[in-house]
Amino acid sequence: MSMVLALVVCAAVVTLGVGGLLAFAVRRRLIQRVGGTFDCSYRLKMPENASTLPDLDENGQPTSAPVPATDGKGWVFGIGRYSGDHIEWFRVFSYAPRARKVLPRREIEVLGRRYPEGQEELALLSGSVVLRCLLDGAPLELAMSEDALTGFLAWLEAAPPGQRVNVA
């Protein structure tokens, strides 16, 4: 009797595990079905010790890029999806059907780009480029491939007339 119970419990655990993986795959397929998606890591927690705002000259233009924090903490793998004048960002390892973050084009200001350093190389996908931005004045870092970065910057520059766009 205990052997049958153990087999039933093992079968239930395996079924739940396979079902969970299948749910991840179906969710990702549904997100990508609309098109215009790219792999994009998002730094949810910016380090407190990092200088995030650049110095400004008399014209209000940045004179230096913020000091990057390269401790590798706070990065989350995700999928970005273009949707009109904003980007929807979804966590990869989540069952949530809605975007975790929405990034409106008019509120994104690109400050610069850099390659991952130190622990970040382990936290991000191989070949990623870190894009340092301000999102409505708050620091933001995104990491994506060179190809995705080219598309992202082109999308920013393709803003409708009259929108302020700042691409470094």
CYANA upper distance limits for C-alpha pairs under 8 A (distance plus 0.5 A):
  1 MET  CA      5 LEU  CA      6.89
  2 SER  CA      6 ALA  CA      6.63
  3 MET  CA      7 LEU  CA      6.77
  4 VAL  CA      8 VAL  CA      6.68
  5 LEU  CA      9 VAL  CA      6.67
  6 ALA  CA     10 CYS  CA      6.64
  7 LEU  CA     11 ALA  CA      6.54
  8 VAL  CA     12 ALA  CA      6.63
  9 VAL  CA     13 VAL  CA      6.72
 10 CYS  CA     14 VAL  CA      6.69
 11 ALA  CA     15 THR  CA      6.52
 12 ALA  CA     16 LEU  CA      6.60
 13 VAL  CA     17 GLY  CA      6.65
 14 VAL  CA     18 VAL  CA      6.64
 15 THR  CA     19 GLY  CA      6.43
 16 LEU  CA     20 GLY  CA      6.53
 17 GLY  CA     21 LEU  CA      6.86
 18 VAL  CA     22 LEU  CA      6.57
 19 GLY  CA     23 ALA  CA      6.60
 20 GLY  CA     24 PHE  CA      6.92
 21 LEU  CA     25 ALA  CA      6.88
 22 LEU  CA     26 VAL  CA      6.66
 23 ALA  CA     27 ARG  CA      6.54
 23 ALA  CA     95 TYR  CA      7.88
 24 PHE  CA     28 ARG  CA      6.69
 24 PHE  CA     92 VAL  CA      8.37
 24 PHE  CA     93 PHE  CA      7.63
 24 PHE  CA     94 SER  CA      7.83
 24 PHE  CA     95 TYR  CA      7.22
 25 ALA  CA     29 ARG  CA      6.69
 26 VAL  CA     30 LEU  CA      6.67
 27 ARG  CA     31 ILE  CA      6.74
 27 ARG  CA     95 TYR  CA      7.64
 27 ARG  CA     97 PRO  CA      7.79
 28 ARG  CA     32 GLN  CA      6.68
 28 ARG  CA     92 VAL  CA      8.01
 29 ARG  CA     33 ARG  CA      6.38
 30 LEU  CA     34 VAL  CA      8.01
 31 ILE  CA     35 GLY  CA      8.47
 31 ILE  CA     37 THR  CA      8.50
 31 ILE  CA     81 ARG  CA      8.34
 32 GLN  CA     36 GLY  CA      7.90
 32 GLN  CA     37 THR  CA      6.47
 32 GLN  CA     81 ARG  CA      8.26
 35 GLY  CA     81 ARG  CA      7.94
 35 GLY  CA     82 TYR  CA      8.48
 36 GLY  CA     81 ARG  CA      6.06
 36 GLY  CA     82 TYR  CA      5.86
 36 GLY  CA     83 SER  CA      8.41
 37 THR  CA     79 ILE  CA      7.06
 37 THR  CA     80 GLY  CA      5.92
 37 THR  CA     81 ARG  CA      4.78
 37 THR  CA     82 TYR  CA      6.95
 38 PHE  CA     79 ILE  CA      6.17
 38 PHE  CA     80 GLY  CA      5.77
 38 PHE  CA     81 ARG  CA      7.07
 38 PHE  CA    144 MET  CA      8.49
 38 PHE  CA    148 ALA  CA      6.82
 39 ASP  CA     77 PHE  CA      8.22
 39 ASP  CA     78 GLY  CA      6.56
 39 ASP  CA     79 ILE  CA      5.16
 39 ASP  CA     80 GLY  CA      6.67
 39 ASP  CA    144 MET  CA      6.80
 39 ASP  CA    145 SER  CA      8.20
 39 ASP  CA    148 ALA  CA      8.19
 40 CYS  CA     77 PHE  CA      7.04
 40 CYS  CA     78 GLY  CA      5.73
 40 CYS  CA     79 ILE  CA      5.76
 40 CYS  CA     80 GLY  CA      6.21
 40 CYS  CA     89 TRP  CA      8.47
 40 CYS  CA    142 LEU  CA      7.07
 40 CYS  CA    143 ALA  CA      6.12
 40 CYS  CA    144 MET  CA      5.36
 40 CYS  CA    145 SER  CA      8.44
 41 SER  CA     75 TRP  CA      6.84
 41 SER  CA     76 VAL  CA      5.93
 41 SER  CA     77 PHE  CA      4.93
 41 SER  CA     78 GLY  CA      5.70
 41 SER  CA     79 ILE  CA      7.96
 41 SER  CA    124 LEU  CA      7.66
 41 SER  CA    142 LEU  CA      6.17
 41 SER  CA    143 ALA  CA      5.42
 41 SER  CA    144 MET  CA      6.97
 42 TYR  CA     75 TRP  CA      6.15
 42 TYR  CA     76 VAL  CA      5.95
 42 TYR  CA     77 PHE  CA      7.18
 42 TYR  CA     78 GLY  CA      7.44
 42 TYR  CA    141 GLU  CA      6.72
 42 TYR  CA    142 LEU  CA      5.27
 42 TYR  CA    143 ALA  CA      6.96
 43 ARG  CA     74 GLY  CA      5.68
 43 ARG  CA     75 TRP  CA      4.82
 43 ARG  CA     76 VAL  CA      6.75
 43 ARG  CA    140 LEU  CA      7.50
 43 ARG  CA    141 GLU  CA      6.02
 43 ARG  CA    142 LEU  CA      6.88
 44 LEU  CA     74 GLY  CA      5.94
 44 LEU  CA     75 TRP  CA      6.76
 44 LEU  CA     76 VAL  CA      7.45
 45 LYS  CA     73 LYS  CA      8.09
 45 LYS  CA     74 GLY  CA      5.21
 45 LYS  CA     75 TRP  CA      8.00
 46 MET  CA     50 ALA  CA      8.21
 46 MET  CA     69 ALA  CA      8.47
 46 MET  CA     74 GLY  CA      7.15
 46 MET  CA    139 PRO  CA      8.10
 46 MET  CA    140 LEU  CA      8.19
 47 PRO  CA     69 ALA  CA      7.07
 47 PRO  CA     73 LYS  CA      8.30
 47 PRO  CA     74 GLY  CA      8.41
 49 ASN  CA     69 ALA  CA      8.22
 50 ALA  CA     66 PRO  CA      8.36
 50 ALA  CA     67 VAL  CA      6.64
 50 ALA  CA     68 PRO  CA      6.89
 50 ALA  CA     69 ALA  CA      5.92
 51 SER  CA     66 PRO  CA      6.06
 51 SER  CA     67 VAL  CA      5.80
 51 SER  CA     68 PRO  CA      7.85
 52 THR  CA     66 PRO  CA      5.50
 52 THR  CA     67 VAL  CA      7.11
 52 THR  CA     68 PRO  CA      8.11
 52 THR  CA    139 PRO  CA      6.44
 53 LEU  CA     65 ALA  CA      8.26
 53 LEU  CA     66 PRO  CA      6.10
 53 LEU  CA    139 PRO  CA      7.76
 54 PRO  CA     62 PRO  CA      6.20
 54 PRO  CA     63 THR  CA      7.31
 54 PRO  CA     64 SER  CA      6.01
 54 PRO  CA     65 ALA  CA      5.80
 54 PRO  CA     66 PRO  CA      5.43
 55 ASP  CA     62 PRO  CA      6.12
 55 ASP  CA     63 THR  CA      6.02
 55 ASP  CA     64 SER  CA      6.45
 55 ASP  CA     65 ALA  CA      8.30
 56 LEU  CA     60 GLY  CA      5.66
 56 LEU  CA     61 GLN  CA      5.68
 56 LEU  CA     62 PRO  CA      4.98
 56 LEU  CA     63 THR  CA      5.99
 56 LEU  CA     64 SER  CA      8.33
 57 ASP  CA     61 GLN  CA      6.02
 57 ASP  CA     62 PRO  CA      6.91
 57 ASP  CA     63 THR  CA      6.56
 65 ALA  CA    111 LEU  CA      6.88
 65 ALA  CA    112 GLY  CA      7.18
 70 THR  CA    116 PRO  CA      7.57
 70 THR  CA    117 GLU  CA      6.22
 70 THR  CA    118 GLY  CA      6.68
 70 THR  CA    119 GLN  CA      7.11
 70 THR  CA    120 GLU  CA      6.32
 71 ASP  CA    118 GLY  CA      7.23
 71 ASP  CA    119 GLN  CA      5.93
 71 ASP  CA    120 GLU  CA      6.70
 72 GLY  CA    118 GLY  CA      7.85
 72 GLY  CA    119 GLN  CA      5.16
 72 GLY  CA    120 GLU  CA      4.40
 72 GLY  CA    121 GLU  CA      7.99
 72 GLY  CA    122 LEU  CA      7.93
 72 GLY  CA    123 ALA  CA      6.21
 73 LYS  CA    120 GLU  CA      8.05
 73 LYS  CA    123 ALA  CA      8.12
 75 TRP  CA    123 ALA  CA      7.22
 75 TRP  CA    124 LEU  CA      7.94
 76 VAL  CA     91 ARG  CA      7.58
 77 PHE  CA     91 ARG  CA      6.67
 77 PHE  CA     92 VAL  CA      6.37
 77 PHE  CA     93 PHE  CA      8.32
 77 PHE  CA    124 LEU  CA      8.26
 78 GLY  CA     89 TRP  CA      7.10
 78 GLY  CA     90 PHE  CA      5.88
 78 GLY  CA     91 ARG  CA      4.79
 78 GLY  CA     92 VAL  CA      5.18
 78 GLY  CA     93 PHE  CA      8.44
 79 ILE  CA     89 TRP  CA      6.20
 79 ILE  CA     90 PHE  CA      5.71
 79 ILE  CA     91 ARG  CA      6.97
 79 ILE  CA     92 VAL  CA      6.98
 80 GLY  CA     87 ILE  CA      6.82
 80 GLY  CA     88 GLU  CA      6.20
 80 GLY  CA     89 TRP  CA      5.02
 80 GLY  CA     90 PHE  CA      6.95
 81 ARG  CA     87 ILE  CA      5.97
 81 ARG  CA     88 GLU  CA      5.64
 81 ARG  CA     89 TRP  CA      6.89
 82 TYR  CA     86 HIS  CA      6.88
 82 TYR  CA     87 ILE  CA      5.21
 82 TYR  CA     88 GLU  CA      7.03
 83 SER  CA     87 ILE  CA      6.20
 83 SER  CA     88 GLU  CA      7.34
 85 ASP  CA    104 PRO  CA      6.56
 85 ASP  CA    105 ARG  CA      6.02
 85 ASP  CA    106 ARG  CA      8.31
 85 ASP  CA    159 ALA  CA      8.32
 86 HIS  CA    102 VAL  CA      7.06
 86 HIS  CA    103 LEU  CA      5.79
 86 HIS  CA    104 PRO  CA      4.59
 86 HIS  CA    105 ARG  CA      5.72
 87 ILE  CA    102 VAL  CA      6.20
 87 ILE  CA    103 LEU  CA      5.53
 87 ILE  CA    104 PRO  CA      6.93
 87 ILE  CA    105 ARG  CA      7.97
 88 GLU  CA     99 ALA  CA      6.04
 88 GLU  CA    100 ARG  CA      8.04
 88 GLU  CA    101 LYS  CA      6.50
 88 GLU  CA    102 VAL  CA      5.14
 88 GLU  CA    103 LEU  CA      6.93
 89 TRP  CA     99 ALA  CA      5.81
 89 TRP  CA    100 ARG  CA      6.32
 89 TRP  CA    101 LYS  CA      5.59
 89 TRP  CA    102 VAL  CA      6.67
 89 TRP  CA    103 LEU  CA      8.27
 90 PHE  CA     98 ARG  CA      7.76
 90 PHE  CA     99 ALA  CA      5.21
 90 PHE  CA    100 ARG  CA      5.81
 90 PHE  CA    101 LYS  CA      7.52
 91 ARG  CA     99 ALA  CA      8.22
 91 ARG  CA    100 ARG  CA      7.21
103 LEU  CA    107 GLU  CA      7.90
103 LEU  CA    108 ILE  CA      7.77
103 LEU  CA    135 LEU  CA      8.06
104 PRO  CA    108 ILE  CA      7.30
105 ARG  CA    156 LEU  CA      6.83
105 ARG  CA    159 ALA  CA      8.03
106 ARG  CA    159 ALA  CA      8.49
106 ARG  CA    163 GLN  CA      6.90
106 ARG  CA    164 ARG  CA      7.00
106 ARG  CA    165 VAL  CA      7.31
107 GLU  CA    134 LEU  CA      8.24
107 GLU  CA    135 LEU  CA      5.83
107 GLU  CA    136 ASP  CA      5.34
108 ILE  CA    133 CYS  CA      7.09
108 ILE  CA    134 LEU  CA      6.30
108 ILE  CA    135 LEU  CA      5.21
108 ILE  CA    136 ASP  CA      7.08
108 ILE  CA    165 VAL  CA      8.28
108 ILE  CA    166 ASN  CA      8.29
109 GLU  CA    133 CYS  CA      5.86
109 GLU  CA    134 LEU  CA      5.54
109 GLU  CA    135 LEU  CA      6.92
109 GLU  CA    136 ASP  CA      8.42
109 GLU  CA    165 VAL  CA      7.40
109 GLU  CA    166 ASN  CA      5.69
109 GLU  CA    167 VAL  CA      7.07
110 VAL  CA    131 LEU  CA      7.81
110 VAL  CA    132 ARG  CA      6.70
110 VAL  CA    133 CYS  CA      4.82
110 VAL  CA    134 LEU  CA      6.99
110 VAL  CA    166 ASN  CA      6.42
110 VAL  CA    167 VAL  CA      5.44
110 VAL  CA    168 ALA  CA      6.06
111 LEU  CA    131 LEU  CA      8.26
111 LEU  CA    132 ARG  CA      5.98
111 LEU  CA    133 CYS  CA      5.59
111 LEU  CA    134 LEU  CA      7.70
111 LEU  CA    167 VAL  CA      7.71
111 LEU  CA    168 ALA  CA      6.15
112 GLY  CA    131 LEU  CA      6.55
112 GLY  CA    132 ARG  CA      5.78
112 GLY  CA    133 CYS  CA      7.56
112 GLY  CA    168 ALA  CA      5.99
113 ARG  CA    129 VAL  CA      7.32
113 ARG  CA    130 VAL  CA      6.04
113 ARG  CA    131 LEU  CA      4.94
113 ARG  CA    132 ARG  CA      6.25
114 ARG  CA    129 VAL  CA      6.47
114 ARG  CA    130 VAL  CA      5.76
114 ARG  CA    131 LEU  CA      7.12
114 ARG  CA    132 ARG  CA      8.42
115 TYR  CA    128 SER  CA      7.49
115 TYR  CA    129 VAL  CA      5.48
115 TYR  CA    130 VAL  CA      6.29
116 PRO  CA    120 GLU  CA      5.79
116 PRO  CA    121 GLU  CA      5.83
116 PRO  CA    124 LEU  CA      8.24
116 PRO  CA    128 SER  CA      7.67
116 PRO  CA    129 VAL  CA      7.13
116 PRO  CA    130 VAL  CA      6.92
117 GLU  CA    121 GLU  CA      6.28
118 GLY  CA    122 LEU  CA      8.38
119 GLN  CA    123 ALA  CA      7.04
120 GLU  CA    124 LEU  CA      6.49
121 GLU  CA    125 LEU  CA      8.09
121 GLU  CA    126 SER  CA      7.83
124 LEU  CA    128 SER  CA      7.21
124 LEU  CA    143 ALA  CA      7.87
125 LEU  CA    144 MET  CA      8.44
127 GLY  CA    145 SER  CA      6.44
127 GLY  CA    146 GLU  CA      7.95
128 SER  CA    143 ALA  CA      6.27
128 SER  CA    144 MET  CA      5.39
128 SER  CA    145 SER  CA      5.08
128 SER  CA    146 GLU  CA      7.31
129 VAL  CA    143 ALA  CA      5.85
129 VAL  CA    144 MET  CA      5.99
129 VAL  CA    145 SER  CA      6.44
129 VAL  CA    146 GLU  CA      6.93
129 VAL  CA    149 LEU  CA      8.12
130 VAL  CA    141 GLU  CA      7.03
130 VAL  CA    142 LEU  CA      6.15
130 VAL  CA    143 ALA  CA      4.79
130 VAL  CA    144 MET  CA      7.23
131 LEU  CA    141 GLU  CA      6.09
131 LEU  CA    142 LEU  CA      5.70
131 LEU  CA    143 ALA  CA      6.56
131 LEU  CA    144 MET  CA      8.49
132 ARG  CA    139 PRO  CA      8.05
132 ARG  CA    140 LEU  CA      6.59
132 ARG  CA    141 GLU  CA      5.26
132 ARG  CA    142 LEU  CA      7.30
133 CYS  CA    139 PRO  CA      6.53
133 CYS  CA    140 LEU  CA      5.52
133 CYS  CA    141 GLU  CA      6.52
134 LEU  CA    138 ALA  CA      5.65
134 LEU  CA    139 PRO  CA      5.12
134 LEU  CA    140 LEU  CA      5.94
135 LEU  CA    139 PRO  CA      6.79
135 LEU  CA    140 LEU  CA      6.67
144 MET  CA    148 ALA  CA      6.48
144 MET  CA    149 LEU  CA      6.65
145 SER  CA    149 LEU  CA      6.57
146 GLU  CA    150 THR  CA      6.76
147 ASP  CA    151 GLY  CA      6.93
148 ALA  CA    152 PHE  CA      6.54
149 LEU  CA    153 LEU  CA      6.60
150 THR  CA    154 ALA  CA      6.65
151 GLY  CA    155 TRP  CA      6.58
152 PHE  CA    156 LEU  CA      6.78
153 LEU  CA    157 GLU  CA      6.68
153 LEU  CA    167 VAL  CA      7.46
154 ALA  CA    158 ALA  CA      6.57
155 TRP  CA    159 ALA  CA      7.53
156 LEU  CA    165 VAL  CA      7.29
156 LEU  CA    167 VAL  CA      7.91
157 GLU  CA    165 VAL  CA      6.97
157 GLU  CA    167 VAL  CA      7.71
159 ALA  CA    163 GLN  CA      6.80
159 ALA  CA    165 VAL  CA      7.66
